[in-house]
Amino acid sequence: MELLIGDIVRRAARMAPAATAATLAGDRVGFGDLDERANRTANALAGLGVRRGDRVAWCAAPTLRTLDGFLGCARLGAAFAPINPALSAAEFDSVLSYLDPVLLVTDRADVLADAPGGLPGGLPGGVPVARVGGRPGPGDDLGALAAGASAAPPDGHDRVADSDPHIVYLTSGSTGRPKGALVSHRASWLRAAPGGGTFTTGLRGSGGVLCSFPLYHYGGWHYVMEAWQNRTAVHLVSRADAVQIIDAVRRERPSAIYCIPAVWERLLDREHRHADLSSLRHADSGTSGVATDLVMRIKERLPGTTTTILYGSTEAGRMAALPDEDLLRKPGSVGLPAFPGALWVDAAAGEVGEVCVSGPALMSGYHDLAAETAAALRDGVYRSGDLGYLDDEGYLHLTGREREVIRTGGETVSPFEVESALRDLPGVVDVAVVGVPDERWGEVVCAVVVPAPGVAPPEVAVVRAHVAGRLAGFKQPRRVAVVPSIPRTPATGQIQRSRIRITLTEITTG
């Protein structure tokens, strides 16, 4: 049996065509209509030259039509490559050059006009453009093309294999270059398998799942597919804003919600204490460890709900989960290995080592990056770069990160990329960037600076303003630390980030 992403909605449409598949800002689509729209979009994309094995870049504000593009690519056997629409023009240009797509679908004519080397109506390398969102500009209007396309399955849909990549998730590497994790139909299908994840013990209520992750992120698409696998609705928001989330809960009455710790902090803010969240029966959080205090505040705000702490990555999907019954018994843990993979620590029992995962849900590799793929996937094992240990009952406890990449609010940030943007910061003679622990974000980007003699160190607002035109908001430093010098290796001059972290810890606790 082929496990194809396009078939998830097709089966749901046969069983419950009128049932709601997704909502966003008051718009909604049922499984039957979504199934037809997926075919029309697939045929429209085929008419624009998209074929099995191609990549389609998608950079636009989130709408329910994004789901059409996602499914349309899946039914053609093409890989959908969502791009964060908040990227600067320079970042966008770098990502697009790396992806080398056969088509760019966007509502950002401003990016097309401003991208270095780009021209309205086209991009470096001659990549054709299609528009969404009804905005005027260069390229074909994909919505109009889809409306006039056939509603029948596209030619060649029966030749799509579940080993084909159906999506490219962009993440940052240690050098700052973009990395695209290729995930196959089979891997995504198993990550969101019926009865797994949020639905492991049976989701109480029938209101569906509210997901605060964006649709350029693995977390967003995971919850989309997980909801559809269980033939229930996914409720989306255009951004992880407390007011938007509360409005969606009031309007759609979801039964479950997923938010990273930073978003939970916004929802639990005193100003929202009277918001009606009574439909929620289950509350997920994670991407890594979650403070016990936050879990207790979620429980207090949402009495009677069950809560699961989740640990995972773009490359491997959900890696571990701590269920509600273990929250107080195993504080600080991220739980037991999650279906369908095996998880272990590359160290003796009880000792700290690198967290490793194997199984059928791993990514296929990084697009066009053989060396990075070989480093991350060794003999079918994903080396996460996270450090931790397993206790005597097999529960995973994370202790840090082996790699230098910073994980903040579910996003990954390359220190090298941020450092490059800070090199010309006035009044600073040297700079390094590290991640520092933060209860809301997991980690935040910290700029460690050496001020010029007689010059006051820069404020955080000044640092952020300096990089605002070059880096997306989540990559911009949220803290600034001052040191007399940046430690470097004698032979190569490479920054010794582990020593910087020790120094910052000593300053904090000293």
N, C-alpha and C positions, 0 to 999 in steps of 0.2 A: 504494500500500500504506500503510495506516494503521499507525503505529508506536506501539502502545499498551502501557503498562506492565502492565496486567492480562493481556495475551497472552503475556508472557515466561514466566510460570509455567504457563500453559495449554499452551504448546508443549512445555515441559520435561516436564510431566505425561504428555503423549502419548508422548514418546520414552522416558522413564525414570521411570515413576511411583513406583518403590520407592527411587530414589536420594535421598540426604539433601539437603534444601534448606537447612536451617538447624539450628543447635544453640545452646543457651544453658544453662549450668549443669547439664549432664547431660540436659536435655530435648532432643528432636529431632523434626523433622517432615520427611516425604518430600514430593516434588513432587506426587504424586497426592493425598495428604491435604491439603496446603496449597491446592491448586486447589479442592477441595471446600469447605474452610473459608472460602476467600475468597468463594465464591458465597453460602454461608450467611450470612456476615457482611454482605455487600452487601444481601441480602434483609432481614436484621434491621434494618440502617440505613435501608433504604427504608421499612420498617414504622414507623420512628420519625420519618419525614417528610423524610429526606435525599433530595435530588434533584440532577440534573446541574447543575453550576455553584455548588452550595452549598459551604460550608466546614465541616469537622468538626474541632474542636479536640481534641487527645489529650494528656492530661497524666497520666502514670502511670509507675510503675517498669517497666523493660523486661522483657517476657516474649515468648515466641514468639507470643502472641495479638496483640501489637502488629503483627506482620506481617499477620495476618488483617485488622486494621483498615485498614492501608495499602493492601492489595490490594482490600478491599471498597470503599473509597472510589474507587479507580481504576476499578473495573468499573461503578460507578454514574455516573462522570463528575464526582464531587465532589472537592474539594481537601482532602487530609489535611494538618492543621496541627499538627505535634508541638511540644509545649511542654516546656521543661526543668523536670522536677519539683522541682529544687532551688531554684527561684525563691522569693523571699519572697512572703508574701500580697499585699503592695502591688504588687510587680512582676507577679505573676500576674494581679491585677485589671486592671492597665494593659494587659497583653498581650491579655487576653480582650476588653476593651472595644474595643481596636483591631481585632482579628480579626472581631468581630461574627459568630460562627459560628451555624449553625442548631442545633448540638448540641455539648455538651462531654462527652467520654468521659474518666473519671478514676477513680483509686483514692484520691484525696486528699480525703476528707471534711473533714480538718482545714483545708485551704485554703478549701473552700467555706464553712466556718463562720466563718473568720477574715477572709476577704477584705472590705475596706471596702465597705459597702453590700450585702454578700452575705448570703444566708440559706440554711440547710440545705434542700436540695431544689430550689434555684433560684438564679439569679444576676441581677445588675442587667440590665435589659432583657428579663427573662423567658426567658433561654436555658435550654432543657431539659437535663437531666443524665442520662447513662447511666453505670453503674458497670462496672468490670472488676476482675479480681484476686480475686473471690470475697469481697470485704469488705462488711459490712453498711453501709447508709447510704441516703441519698435517691436517687431515680431508679431506672430499670430496670436489670437485670443484663444487659449486652450478651451475655455468654457464654451465659447461659441462653436468651436470645432467638435467638441464632445456632444453638444446638443444635437448636432446634425449627423452624428456618426451612428453606425449600426449598434443595436442593443444586443446582438448575438455575441457569443464568445469570440475573441479574436483568432485569426488564423494562427495555427501553431501552438495554441494554448495547451493542447494535449501532448506536446513534446517538451514541456517544462519539466525539469527534474528537481526532486527535493534537495539535491546536492548543489543546485545553482544558488549563487548569492542573490538574495532579494533586497538587501539593504546595505548601505555603507554608513556606519556611524563614525562621525569625525571626533577624534580625541587628540590631545596634545602629546607629543613625544618630548624626551628630555632635551632635545636640541631646539625645540620651538617649531620644528616643521610639523605640519598637520599629518596625522595618521588616520587612515580610514579602515576601521574594522569591518571586514566582510563577513556577514552572517548569512548562513544558508536558510532556505525554507525549513528544512528539517530541524535545524538547531533552534530557530525561533518558535516553531510549532511546539517543540518539547519544552522550551523555557516557559511557555504559556499554556501548557497542557491542561485539558479539562480536569478540574478537581485539585489542581495544584495551587501553590502560592496563597493568595488571599482566600481561595476557595477550598483549602486543604480540609478543613473541618466543616465545610458547608457554610456559605455566607448566609447569615440571618437577614431576612428582609429581601425584597425584590426590586429595590430602587436602583440597583446598579452601583458603579464605582466612580467616585470623583477623583480625577488625577490632576495634580497641580504641576506635573512635569511638562515642559514644552515639547512640541512635536519635532524638534531637531535633536532630541535627546533619546538615548535608549530607554530610559525610564518611562517616557511618555508612550512610546510605541509598545513597550511591554504591557502596560495596563490596557491599552487599546486591544491588543490581541488577546490578553487574558480574559477581558470582559466578553469579547466575541466568542472565544472558545466555550464560554459558559452561557452563551446566548442571552446576555444581559447588556444593559447600556453602559457606555463609558461617557462620563460627563467631563468635558474639557473646559479650561479657562484660557484666555489669551495670554495671561501672565499670572504668576503666583502672588497675587495681591489679595490681602485678607478680605477686602470689600467684595472683590469679584467672587472669591470662594464662598463667602457667606451668602451672597446673592444666588449663586448656583445651588447651594444647599437648600435655601428657602424655596427656590423655584422648582427644582427637579426632585428633591427629597431622596437623595442617594442613601444607600445603606452602608457603604464603605467609603473610606477616604485614604489617600496616601499623600503624605507631605514629608519633606525632609525637615530636620530639626529647626532650621532657620524659619521655615514657613509656619511650623507649629508655634514658634514664638510669636509671630505676628497674629495668628488666630487667637492665641491665649492672652493677648494684650488686654489690659483692663477696659479700654474703650469699646471692646467687642463683647463684654461679659454678658450682655443681654441678648445677643444674637441667638436665633433659634437654630440649634444644631441637633434637635431631638430625633431626627430621622436616622442619625448615624448609629450603627450597631458595631462597627469594626473600624479601627484606626491603625494604619500602618505607618511606620517611620523607618529611617535607616539611611542606607548607602554605606554606613560603617557604624561605629558605636554610637549609642544614644545615652545621654546622661540620665541616671535614675530619677533625678529630680524632675526632669522634663516628663518622663513617663508618668510619674505620680500626678503632675499637674494636668496631663491629658486625661487621666482617669477621673480626677476631681471635676474637670470641666464637662466630661462626657460619661457620666455614671452609667454603669451597666455595659459599657462597650468592652470588647476584647481588643487587645493590642498585640501586634507582632513587630519585632525589630528585625530588619532585613539587612543582609550584607551581600554585595555583589559588585559586578563590574560589567562594562560594555563587552569586554572580551569573553567573559564566561557566563554572563547572566546572573541569576540568583545563585549564590554560593552557600549561604547559610541563613538560618532563620531561628529566632528565639520566640517561641510561642507564649501566649498570655500566661499560661500556668507556670512558666519558668521565670517570669520577669523579676520577682522578688527573690526567688531561690538562687538565681544566677546573675546578680547585678553586674553590669559591665561586659557581659558576654554578648556575642552576636549569634550564639546558638549552635545548632547541629547542622551537619551538611544537608543541603537542600536537593530535592529531586531535580534533574536526573543524574547528577554528577557525584563523584567521589572526591572528598576533600581530606587533605592531611597537611602536616607541618614537616618541613624538611629538617628535622632535628630529633634528638632523642626524646622519649616521652616526658612531657612536662617542661621541656626546655623551649626557649624561643628560637624560631626559625622562620623561613619563608613559607607563606601559605601557598599550597599547590592544589590544583584542581584538574581532574580529567573527566571525560564523559562526552556524550553525543551533542551537547549544547554549546560546545566551545565555538568561537569564531573559526572561520577557515583560514584566516591570516589577515595581514595588513595589505591593502591595495598597493601594489608596485613597490613594496618595501621588504625585500627578501631577508636582509640582515636582521631587521627589527622583528620580523615574523619568526625567524629561527631563534632569536633570543627569548621571545615570549612563549613560543610553543616548542618544547623539546620532547621529541618522541611522544607526541600526543598529550603532553602535560602542559597546562598553563601555569607559568610562574608569575604570580600576582604582583610581586614587589612589596606586598604587605608582610609585616612581621607579626607573629603571634605565637600562642601555645595552646595546646589542648589540655584541658583539665582531666581528672581521673574518670570523668563520665563522658568524655569526648566532646565537650562544649568548647567552642573556639573563643579565645580572648585575644583581641588585637593589642599590640604594643607600639606600633609605629610603622613607618614605611622605609623599605630598603631603597627604593628609587627616589629620585629627587622631585618627581612630579608632585605638584600640590593638588590636593582634592578639596575643593571648596564648594559647598552647596550643591554637590552632585556633578560639578564641572571639574575638568582637569586643566591645570595651568602649568605651562613650562616656565621655570625660573629664568632660563636663558632668554626667552622671548621678552619677558618683562625687564630684565636687565638691559637688553639691547635698547629698549625704549627709554631707559633712564640714564643712559650713558652721558647724554648732554644736559643733564639736569644742572642748572646754574648753582654754583656754590658748593658742589659736591665733587670730591676728587676720586672716590671709589664707591662702588655700590655692589651689593649682592642681594639676592632675593631668596627667601625661604618661606615655608609654610609654618605657621604657629597655631597651636590648638585654640579652638574657639567653640564654646558650647552651642552657639546658634548655627554656625556654618561648617562645623567639623574642623576645618582649618581655614585660615585667612592668609592672604598674601601679605608678607611683611617685607618692606624695603629696609635693608640694613645699610646705612650710609656712613661714609667718612667725610665730614664737612671740611671745606677748605679752611686754613688757619684764619682765625678771626671772624669767621662767618657763622651765623646762627643756623642750626639744622632746620631743614624745611618742615613745614607742617604737612599733615596728611592731605589736606585740601589742595595744597600747592603741588604735591607729588601727583595726585590724581588728575589735576587740571593739566599737568605737563604731558601726560600720556593719553588724555581723553580722546584725541583725534586718531590715535594709533592702536589703542587696545580697547576691546569690549569691556564693559563695566565689571564683569566678574573677574577679569584679569588685573584690574587696577589695585594697587596696594591699599589695604585698609588700616595698616599700622606702619609706623616708621620707628626704627631703632637706631641709635647712634653708637658707633664703636670707634676706637682709635685706629684700627686697621682691619682689613679683611684677610683672614687666614687663607693661604694658598699653598699648594704643593710646591716644593722646591724645584723639581725637575720640569714640570709643565706649566706651572702657574695656575692650575685649576683651583677653583674656589672649593674650600673644604667646608661644605655645608653642615656636616655633622658637628664640627667644632663650633660653628656659629650658633647652632641650636643649643649646644651645651652652655655657651656664653650667655645666650638670652635667658635660659633657664636659671642660671646662677644670678643674673640681674634681677629676675622676677622673685626668686625665693631668698635672695641674700639680704 
